[in-house]
């Protein structure tokens, strides 16, 4: 059996290439993002419910939901519960992704191929990336131009609550694909049980070494 590349895994990993800012920075937007980063780090460890949607040309192609456990920026667990049970575990720069229905474990490194996860994008300090913000909507737009080999015209929209924690993140690019993350019910500074950020895989699971392109 060959690798079963999950659309959910691709949506998680193939977000935006490592980038440099395009255009002039918005000082208000830069301060806004500084407060978003501070709120995320001040809340850890936290749990949050998520809905992940992928749209193609405006049409919904995929929707999945579950819970994120965020211990710190180097240890994050995405537990997919609907419509299928899957687990994505990040430890440092290494990830494991277990698809229970396929009984397949994909593992590799984040950062190979200049790929980034959503939390790394939100936490990364990239002066000049915040090109516009709308205080009334609590929205900041991050415009990112790719380095050589990447796609241009990528944008991240971040909507936050009064506590500056992200409630909705939209990633879009020139390929007409938009990935939306809706985040709800933050449980801040939670106690994590021993072994909670581990992944138990059946002995007969297919293991795929899955470096990113």
For each residue, the residues with C-beta under 8 A, 3 or more apart:
1: 4 104 206
2:
3: 104 106 208 210
4: 1 99 102 104
5: 9 10 106 210
6: 9 10 86 97 99 106
7: 10 11 54 61 62
8: 11 12 52 62 64 80 86 88
9: 5 6 12 13 88 97 106
10: 5 6 7 13 14
11: 7 8 14 15 52 54 62 179
12: 8 9 15 52 78 88 117 118
13: 9 10 95 110 115 117 212
14: 10 11 115 212
15: 11 12 115 116 117 118 121 171 179
16: 19 116 121 144 154 156 171 173
17: 114 115 116 144 146 147 149 150 151 154
18: 114 116 147 150
19: 16 126 129 144 145 146 147 150 154
20: 126 144 145 147
21: 25 126 127 128 129 131 143 144 145
22: 131 143 144 145
23: 128 131 143
24: 128 131
25: 21 29 30 127 128 129 130 131
26: 29 30 130 131 132 133
27: 30 31
28: 31 32 133 135
29: 25 26 32 33 130 131 132 133 140 141
30: 25 26 27 33 34 127 128 130
31: 27 28 34 35
32: 28 29 35 36 130 133 140 160
33: 29 30 36 37 129 130 140 142 158
34: 30 31 37 38
35: 31 32 38 39 164
36: 32 33 39 40 122 140 158 160 164 165 166
37: 33 34 40 41 122 123 125
38: 34 35 41 42 164
39: 35 36 42 43 160 163 164 165
40: 36 37 43 44 70 119 122 123 165 166
41: 37 38 44 73 123
42: 38 39
43: 39 40 46 70 165 186 188 189
44: 40 41 70 71 72 189
45: 69 70 71 72 189 190 191 192
46: 43 70 186 187 188 189 190
47: 67 68 69 70 185 186 187 190
48: 67 68 70 183 184 185 186 187
49: 65 66 67 68 183 184 185
50: 65 66 67 68 78 181 182 183 184
51: 63 64 65 180 181 182 184
52: 8 11 12 62 63 64 65 179 180 181 182
53: 60 62 63 179 180 182
54: 7 11 60 61 62 63 177 178 179 180
55: 58 59 60 61 177 178 179 180
56: 59 61 176 177
57: 176
58: 55 178
59: 55 56
60: 53 54 55 63
61: 7 54 55 56
62: 7 8 11 52 53 54
63: 51 52 53 54 60
64: 8 51 52 80 82 83 84
65: 49 50 51 52 80 81 82
66: 49 50 78 79 80 81 82
67: 47 48 49 50 78 79 81
68: 47 48 49 50 76 77 78 79 183
69: 45 47 76 77 79 192 196 197
70: 40 43 44 45 46 47 48 75 76 119
71: 44 45 75 76 77 192 197
72: 44 45 75
73: 41 76 119 120 123
74: 90 91 92
75: 70 71 72 90 91 92 197
76: 68 69 70 71 73 89 90 117 119
77: 68 69 71 87 88 89 90 196 197
78: 12 50 66 67 68 87 88 89
79: 66 67 68 69 87
80: 8 64 65 66 84 85 86 87 88
81: 65 66 67 85
82: 64 65 66
83: 64
84: 64 80 99 100 101
85: 80 81 100 101
86: 6 8 80 97 98 99 100 101
87: 77 78 79 80 96 97 98 100 199
88: 8 9 12 77 78 80 95 96 97
89: 76 77 78 95 96 97 98 197 198 199
90: 74 75 76 77 94 95 110 117
91: 74 75 94 95 96 197
92: 74 75
93: 109 110 111
94: 90 91 107 108 109 110
95: 13 88 89 90 91 107 108 109 110
96: 87 88 89 91 105 106 107 199 201
97: 6 9 86 87 88 89 105 106 107 210
98: 86 87 89 104 105 106 199 201 205
99: 4 6 84 86 102 103 104 105 106
100: 84 85 86 87 103
101: 84 85 86
102: 4 99 206
103: 99 100 202 204 205 206
104: 1 3 4 98 99 205 206 207 208
105: 96 97 98 99 201 205 206 207 208
106: 3 5 6 9 96 97 98 99 208 210
107: 94 95 96 97 207 208 209 210
108: 94 95 112 209 210 211 212
109: 93 94 95 112 211 212
110: 13 90 93 94 95 115 116 117 120 212
111: 93 114 115 116
112: 108 109 115 211 212
113: 211 212 213
114: 17 18 111 147 149 150
115: 13 14 15 17 110 111 112 212
116: 15 16 17 18 110 111 120 121 124
117: 12 13 15 76 90 110 120 121
118: 12 15 121 122 169 171 181
119: 40 70 73 76 122 123
120: 73 110 116 117 123 124
121: 15 16 116 117 118 124 142 156
122: 36 37 40 118 119 158 166 169
123: 37 40 41 73 119 120
124: 116 120 121
125: 37
126: 19 20 21 129 142 144
127: 21 25 30
128: 21 23 24 25 30
129: 19 21 25 33 126 142 143 144
130: 25 26 29 30 32 33 133 140 141 142
131: 21 22 23 24 25 26 29 141 142 143
132: 26 29 140 141
133: 26 28 29 32 130 139 140 141
134: 137 138 139 140
135: 28 138
136:
137: 134 159
138: 134 135 159 160 161 162
139: 133 134 157 158 159 160
140: 29 32 33 36 130 132 133 134 157 158
141: 29 130 131 132 133 155 156 157 158
142: 33 121 126 129 130 131 155 156 157 158
143: 21 22 23 129 131 154 155
144: 16 17 19 20 21 22 126 129 154 155 156
145: 19 20 21 22 152 153 154
146: 17 19 149 150 151 152 154
147: 17 18 19 20 114 150
148:
149: 17 114 146
150: 17 18 19 114 146 147 154
151: 17 146 154 173 174 175
152: 145 146 174
153: 145 173 174
154: 16 17 19 143 144 145 146 150 151 171 172 173 174
155: 141 142 143 144 171 172 173
156: 16 121 141 142 144 169 170 171
157: 139 140 141 142 168 169 170 171 172
158: 33 36 122 139 140 141 142 166 168 169
159: 137 138 139 166 167 168 169
160: 32 36 39 138 139 163 164 165 166 167
161: 138 164 165 167
162: 138
163: 39 160 186
164: 35 36 38 39 160 161
165: 36 39 40 43 160 161 183 186
166: 36 40 122 158 159 160 169 181 183
167: 159 160 161 182 183 184
168: 157 158 159 180 181 182 183
169: 118 122 156 157 158 159 166 180 181 183
170: 156 157 178 179 180 181
171: 15 16 118 154 155 156 157 178 179 180
172: 154 155 157 177 178 179
173: 16 151 153 154 155 177
174: 151 152 153 154
175: 151
176: 56 57
177: 54 55 56 172 173
178: 54 55 58 170 171 172
179: 11 15 52 53 54 55 170 171 172
180: 51 52 53 54 55 168 169 170 171
181: 50 51 52 118 166 168 169 170
182: 50 51 52 53 167 168
183: 48 49 50 68 165 166 167 168 169 186
184: 48 49 50 51 167
185: 47 48 49
186: 43 46 47 48 163 165 183
187: 46 47 48 190
188: 43 46
189: 43 44 45 46
190: 45 46 47 187
191: 45
192: 45 69 71 196 197
193: 196
194:
195: 198
196: 69 77 192 193
197: 69 71 75 77 89 91 192
198: 89 195
199: 87 89 96 98
200:
201: 96 98 105 205
202: 103 205
203:
204: 103
205: 98 103 104 105 201 202
206: 1 102 103 104 105
207: 104 105 107
208: 3 104 105 106 107
209: 107 108
210: 3 5 97 106 107 108
211: 108 109 112 113
212: 13 14 108 109 110 112 113 115
213: 113
